[in-house]
Amino acid sequence: MSLDLYAEDLVANYEHPHNRKNMSDCDSSSHEYNTTCGDDITVYIKVKDGKISDISFDGSGCAISVGTASKLTDAIKGKSVSEIESLGFDFIVDLIGIDPGPARAKCATISLKALKHAVFIYEHKKPDSETERL
């Protein structure tokens, strides 16, 4: 796909986000706020047999943060919690197809950071340093 098609896909996910809803019966959730851009994202997960059986997000933000959250929730269903712990910035770049650059990196990774925190909370673990740098 060309860079324009990746950008169009991200905008389409921003305009019509998938899995955008509050999940009151979740197993874990985590909220993140990006002070630079104002992105405000909460990720909710349900876990069954060590895998993400359901995931959603809620909140507001720029096209990059909301579009990425939409794509992330689609990509994560069925993955094990241990797989999620190892995901980082490169996963997001591959997922959205563009490098957001240093100015928009926090926008692109806010939903991943919230997801990973939700997993760490679920597992009663402290977040790793890579997650904290997202």
C-alpha positions in Angstrom: 0.0 0.0 0.0 1.2 3.5 -0.7 1.6 6.0 2.2 -1.6 7.8 1.0 -3.6 4.5 1.3 -2.3 3.9 4.8 -3.2 7.5 5.8 -6.6 7.1 4.3 -7.1 3.8 6.2 -6.1 5.5 9.5 -8.6 8.4 8.8 -11.3 5.9 7.9 -10.7 4.2 11.3 -10.9 7.6 13.0 -14.1 8.6 11.3 -15.8 5.2 11.8 -13.9 3.6 14.7 -14.3 -0.1 15.5 -14.9 -1.4 19.0 -15.5 2.0 20.5 -17.6 1.5 23.5 -17.4 1.4 27.3 -17.2 -2.2 28.6 -18.7 -2.2 32.1 -18.1 -6.0 32.6 -14.4 -5.9 31.6 -11.7 -7.9 33.4 -9.3 -4.9 33.4 -9.0 -1.4 32.0 -6.6 1.4 31.8 -6.8 5.1 31.0 -4.1 7.2 29.4 -4.0 10.9 28.7 -1.6 12.7 26.3 -0.9 16.1 27.6 0.7 17.2 24.3 -2.3 16.6 22.0 -5.2 16.1 24.5 -5.8 12.5 23.5 -7.8 10.8 26.2 -8.1 7.0 25.7 -9.4 4.1 27.9 -8.9 0.5 26.9 -11.1 -2.3 28.2 -10.2 -6.0 28.0 -11.8 -9.4 28.7 -9.5 -12.3 29.1 -10.3 -16.0 28.7 -7.8 -18.8 28.8 -4.9 -16.4 28.8 -6.1 -14.6 25.6 -7.9 -11.4 24.8 -11.5 -12.5 24.2 -12.9 -9.0 23.8 -11.4 -5.5 23.7 -12.8 -2.0 23.3 -11.8 1.6 23.8 -13.5 4.8 24.6 -12.4 8.4 24.6 -11.4 11.2 22.3 -8.4 12.4 20.5 -6.8 13.2 17.2 -7.1 11.1 14.0 -3.9 9.3 14.8 -4.8 8.3 18.3 -8.4 7.2 17.6 -7.6 5.6 14.3 -4.8 3.6 15.8 -7.0 2.6 18.8 -9.6 1.3 16.3 -7.0 -0.7 14.4 -5.3 -2.0 17.6 -8.6 -3.3 19.0 -9.1 -5.3 15.7 -5.6 -6.6 15.7 -5.5 -7.7 19.4 -8.5 -10.0 19.7 -7.3 -13.6 20.3 -3.7 -12.6 21.2 -2.3 -14.0 24.4 -1.5 -11.6 27.3 2.1 -12.6 27.0 2.2 -11.5 23.4 0.8 -8.1 24.3 3.4 -7.6 26.9 6.1 -7.7 24.2 4.5 -5.2 21.8 6.1 -1.9 21.3 6.5 1.1 18.9 7.5 -1.0 15.9 4.2 -3.0 16.2 2.3 0.3 16.0 4.2 1.5 12.9 3.6 -1.9 11.2 -0.1 -1.8 12.2 -0.8 1.7 10.9 1.6 1.6 8.0 3.3 4.9 8.7 5.9 6.3 11.1 4.2 9.1 13.0 7.5 10.7 13.7 8.7 12.0 17.1 6.0 14.8 17.3 3.1 12.3 17.0 4.6 9.2 18.5 2.6 9.6 21.8 -0.6 9.9 19.7 0.1 6.7 17.9 1.1 4.7 21.0 -1.4 5.9 23.6 -3.9 3.1 23.0 -1.1 0.5 23.1 0.2 1.9 26.4 -3.3 1.8 27.9 -3.7 -1.8 26.6 -0.4 -3.0 28.1 -1.2 -1.3 31.4 -4.6 -3.1 31.4 -2.8 -6.4 30.9 -0.3 -5.7 33.6 -3.1 -4.7 36.0 -4.9 -7.9 35.1 -1.8 -10.0 35.8 -0.9 -8.0 39.0 2.4 -7.0 37.5 4.3 -3.8 37.4 4.6 -2.3 33.9 8.0 -2.7 32.2 10.2 0.2 31.3 9.4 0.0 27.6 5.7 0.4 28.3 6.4 3.4 30.4 8.4 5.0 27.6 5.5 4.6 25.1 
